[in-house]
Structure formats: C-alpha cells, structure tokens
Amino acid sequence: MLIGVEPFGHDDLLVDLARPLIQTCRECFMNLSKYAIWLPITLVASFGAGCASSGVRNPSGTPVTEMRADERGFVTGTGIESQDLVAVTDKMARGILGIPQIANAQGVPNIVLDPVVNESRFPINKEIFLSRIQAQLNSKARGKVSFLARDRMTALEHERQIKQAGQVTSSYDPNVQEFKGADFFLTGKLQGLSTRTAAGTSDYVLYTFQLIDPRTSAIVWEDMAEIKKQGLEDAAYR
C-alpha cells in the first residue's frame, strides 16, 4: 500500500491503477524542487560575473589581447605609455640622422648614451627611451653611427686583463689601448606637469633629447616632443 493513499475498500485493482499516477506526480515534484534550489544559485553567479567584468574587456573568450606597441590600448592612463615611447623615439632617431655632424661626417661618429633624467611624476624605466633610439639608429642608419658599450666597461676591462695575463687567447695585442672615445653623448630629460581635481586628472609630459660634443660641450642637436592627456581616473605605472 502507498503511503498517504487510502485504498477504496479492499479493491487492489484501484490501488494498482493509481500507483503509476502517484509515482509520476512524485517525480515531477522532485524535479521542480531541484530547479528551485539551483535557480537562485545560477542567478547569483550570473550577477557576480556581470559585476566582475567591469574592468578590462577583452573580446569574448579571449583572456589576453595582443596589440602593437604604437597602438593605444583599452588599459590606459594619463601617463607615459608604449605608444608615446614609440612616437617620441622614432622622431628623435630621424632627427639625429638628419643633422650635418652625422649625415656629412667623414668617418663613423661614436656615440655614448648618458642616463636620462626623469623629472616627471611617473616612476618608469627612463633608459628605455635611449635603448630604443639606439636600436632604431643601429638597425636603420646603415653604419652612419656607432654606439660604444660604456655600460659594459667592467666586463670589457676584465676581458682585456685576462688576455694581457695570457689566461685566454687573443687575436690582437691586448697591451694596445683600443677602447674608443666618444664623439658625442646622447642624453635626455622627461619633465611633467600634473593637475588633479574632482573632475579627473591631467598630465603634460615634455620629452627633450640632446647630442653633446664632449670636446667642446656644445649641444650640436636637440629636439623635443610633448604629450598631454586627460582622464577620469589615474593609473599605476611601474
């Protein structure tokens, strides 16, 4: 006998006929209960996912978007970014190649990089500007300039010393001083002005670069670029 079902007298036939109907109703109730439990959970999860997606918005199903270095992305601020680096260094490299001291030089001028001064509020890797200018000139100047690796002097001095001591072989006379001197120093400076109010943030950055003759201290070339940005929110730069 089914629980909760009163048999009609002792007629087992009616009970047998009612059993499939009662079983079906019970299964329907269990299925509805299951959906009732999962529906609120699904709604909460969907709502939470919607709230979490308010930041970086990549195309659906794409966790990372690859972009060109000179392209302004969707994660931006008012500070110094890759598209600024590319624009500024391209301009400086073109300017250096165009001056008479480089274009009309009798030999190949030797350039030494002097550290960039960063007076802006952004704690960036300032030397990346000179690194890119050097790479641009070395790859596109067709031998018109030569850069000296002064930042590797410790390793170079050590190599010469062990050659002089006969600890390693040498294809030249290590006792002859052949380290070259600089014909020019390339250096730069980053300066900025910042304004922040309830309406947002505004940043202006001035980029200046110079080519200096170490013999006379004359500035034989100088150029500049300036970029101003405004935004509702600031960004963290490293």
N, C-alpha and C positions, 0 to 999 in steps of 0.2 A: 504494500500500500504506500502511496506517495504521501510525504509529509505535507500537511495543510490541505489535503483534498479529502473531502467526505465522500465515501462511496455511496452510491444510490442503492441502498438496501444491501443485498449480497450479490448484486449483479456484477460479476467480474468482467463482463463484456464491456460495460460502460467505462470501467476503470482502464481497461486496455486501450479503448478508443481515445480516452482523454490524455493518456501518458505522453504521446508524441507532441501534442499541443502544448502541454505544460513544459516539456523539455525545451521546445523551441522558444517559448517566452522567457525561460530562464537564461538561455544563451544570449538572447537579444539584450536582456538586462545587463549581463556581464560585459558584453561588448560596449554598451553605452557607458558603463561605469569606467571602463578602460580609457575611452576617449575623454571623459570628463576629467580624469586625472592628468592626462598628457596635454590637453589643450591649454591650460594656464601656463604650464612649463614652457610650451612652444612659444606662446605669446611673449613671455618674459624674456626668453632667449633672443627672440627676434628684435624686441625693443632694445635690449642691451647691445646687440650687434649694430643696430642703427645708430646708437649713441656713440659707440666706439669708432665709427667710420667717419667722424667729423674732421679728422686730421688729414694726412696725406691720402690723396685719392688717385690711386693708380687705376689703369683700365681693369675692368672686371677680370678676376682670375690671374692678375699679374702682380706679384709681390714687389718687384723691382722694375723700374723703367730706365733703360739706358739712353743717355742723351749726349749730344755733342757738348764739348767744353765751352763753345761760344754761344750756347743756347740758354735762354732764360728758362729755368725750370719752374715747377709749381711749389717747391720748397724754397722760399726766398725771404730776404730781409732787406734792410736799408744799407747794409754794409758792403764790404769788398767781396765779390764773388767771382766764379770762374770766368764768366763772360766779360767781366771788367778786366781781369788779368789778360785774357787773350787780346782784347781790343787795345789795351794800353801797350803791351809788349810788341804787338805787330807794328804799331805806329812808331815806337822807338827804334825798332830794328831797321825799318825803312829809312828813318831819319838819319841814323848813323851811316848807312851805306851811301847816302847822298852828299855828305859833306866832302869838300876838296881834300882834306887831310887823309881821308880814306879812299875816296874814288880816284884821286890822282897821285897816290903815294908811289914812290919809286920802288920800294920793297913792300914787304908784308908787315903792317904795323902790329905790334904785340900789345894786347890789352889785358889788364889785370882788373878783376872785379873787387870793388871796395864795398863793404857792407852797406846795405840800405838802412836809412834811419826811418823808423816808424813813429810818427808823432800823432797818428790818428788814435781813436779810442778802440780800435779793433785789434785784438791780440792774434794776428795772423802770422804765418811763416813769411816774413817780408823778403827773404832771399829768393823766394820762388820767382819773383819778377826778373831778377838778373839771370837766374838759371834759364828761364825761357828765352830771354833776349839772346843769351849766349848760344842756346841751341838753335834758334832761328838764324842767327848770323853764320854759325858753323855749317848749317845744312843748306843755306841759300846764297851765301856770299861768294861761293866758288873760289875760296882761297884768298879773298881780299883782306881778311883779318885773321889774326891768330890769337888765341887766348892762352895765357900762362896759368898753370895749375898751382898757384901760390897756396891754395888751401891744402895741398898735398906735400908741402915742403918737408915735413917731418919724415915721411916715408921716402921721399926723394933723397934727402940727406943721408938717411940710413943706408939706402942702396949704394950711394957713392962711397960711403965709408967702408962697407964690406968689400966693394970692388978694389978700393985702394989697399985694403989689408990682404988681398989675394984670396979671400974666402970664397968668392964666386968668380966666374969668368966674365970677361968684358970684351966687347968688340971695338972699344975706343980707349984712349988713355984717360983713366979716371982722375989723374992728377991735374988735368987741364980744366980750368973753370969754364963751363959751358952753359951754366944757368943764365938765361936771357933776362935782360932788364925790361921794364915796361916802357912802352912808348906813350901809352895812355892809361888812365884809370877810369873805369866806368862805375858810377855810383848813382844813387837816387834817394829820394825822400818822399814819404807819404805824410800828408797833413790833412786834418779834418776839422769840420765844424758840425756840431750836433745840436738839435733842438728837440725837446720832448715836452708835449703838452697833453691835455686830456683828449685832444683830437687825434693824436698819433705821434710819430717820430719822423724827423727829417735829418738826413745826413748828407753832407757835402765832403768829397774827398778830392784833394789836389795831388796829382802824381807828377813829380819833376825828376828828370834824369839828366846827368851831365857826363861829358867826356872831358877829362882834365889832362893837360900836358904836365907830367911830373918834373920836367926840366925847368919850365917857366912858371908853373902853377896856373897857366892860363886855361880858362874854360873854353875849349875850342868848339864845343857843341852843347846845346841844351834844348830840351823840348818838354812839353807838358801835356797832360790830359786832365780833365776834370769831369766828375760824375756826381750828380745829385739825385737822391732818391727820397721818397716819402712813403710811409705806410702806416697802417693802423697798429701793427704790432712789431716789436723788435725780435731779433733772432740771436741765438748764441753762436759766436764764431770761435773757432779753435785753430 
